[in-house]
Amino acid sequence: MKVLINDTPHELAQDARLPDALAAIQATPPFAVAVNRQFVPRSQYDARALQDNDRIEVIRPVTGG
């Protein structure tokens, strides 16, 4: 299936879940994730199945002042 991760196209397996998308970009904590503009709590990552054309945003905190 095709998904967008941070506006970059990626190809994932048809049965992919959110951790598969995070592995595709080698995401390392800390970060927050939204799928189709809906926040996904970390406790639900494993259960969150992905669909073709999902838009996944991985947001990292910004520090400084």
C-alpha positions as CSV (number, residue, x, y, z in Angstrom):
1,M,0.0,0.0,0.0
2,K,1.1,3.6,-0.5
3,V,1.2,6.1,2.4
4,L,2.6,9.5,2.9
5,I,4.9,9.9,5.9
6,N,5.8,13.5,6.6
7,D,4.7,14.3,3.0
8,T,7.1,11.7,1.5
9,P,5.6,8.7,-0.3
10,H,6.4,5.2,1.1
11,E,5.3,1.7,0.1
12,L,4.3,-0.6,3.0
13,A,2.8,-4.1,3.2
14,Q,-1.0,-4.4,2.9
15,D,-1.3,-5.4,6.5
16,A,1.0,-2.6,7.8
17,R,0.4,-1.1,11.2
18,L,1.8,2.2,12.6
19,P,5.0,0.7,13.9
20,D,5.8,-0.5,10.4
21,A,5.6,3.1,9.1
22,L,7.8,4.4,12.0
23,A,10.4,1.7,11.2
24,A,10.3,2.8,7.5
25,I,11.6,6.2,8.5
26,Q,13.8,4.9,11.4
27,A,11.9,7.2,13.8
28,T,13.6,7.5,17.3
29,P,11.8,9.0,20.3
30,P,10.7,11.5,21.4
31,F,8.0,12.1,18.8
32,A,4.2,12.3,18.5
33,V,2.2,10.7,15.6
34,A,-1.0,11.7,13.8
35,V,-2.7,9.6,11.1
36,N,-4.9,11.6,8.8
37,R,-4.6,14.6,11.2
38,Q,-5.8,12.5,14.2
39,F,-3.4,12.1,17.2
40,V,-2.6,8.5,18.0
41,P,-1.6,7.8,21.6
42,R,1.6,5.7,22.0
43,S,-0.4,3.0,23.7
44,Q,-2.4,2.4,20.5
45,Y,0.5,2.3,18.0
46,D,0.5,-1.5,17.7
47,A,-3.3,-1.7,17.2
48,R,-3.4,1.1,14.6
49,A,-3.8,-0.5,11.2
50,L,-3.0,1.6,8.2
51,Q,-4.9,2.0,5.0
52,D,-3.9,2.9,1.5
53,N,-3.3,6.7,1.1
54,D,-3.1,7.4,4.8
55,R,-1.1,10.5,5.7
56,I,1.2,10.0,8.7
57,E,2.8,12.9,10.5
58,V,5.7,12.2,12.9
59,I,6.2,15.3,14.9
60,R,9.4,15.9,17.0
61,P,9.5,18.4,19.8
62,V,11.4,21.6,19.3
63,T,13.6,23.0,22.1
64,G,15.2,26.3,22.5
65,G,14.0,29.8,23.0
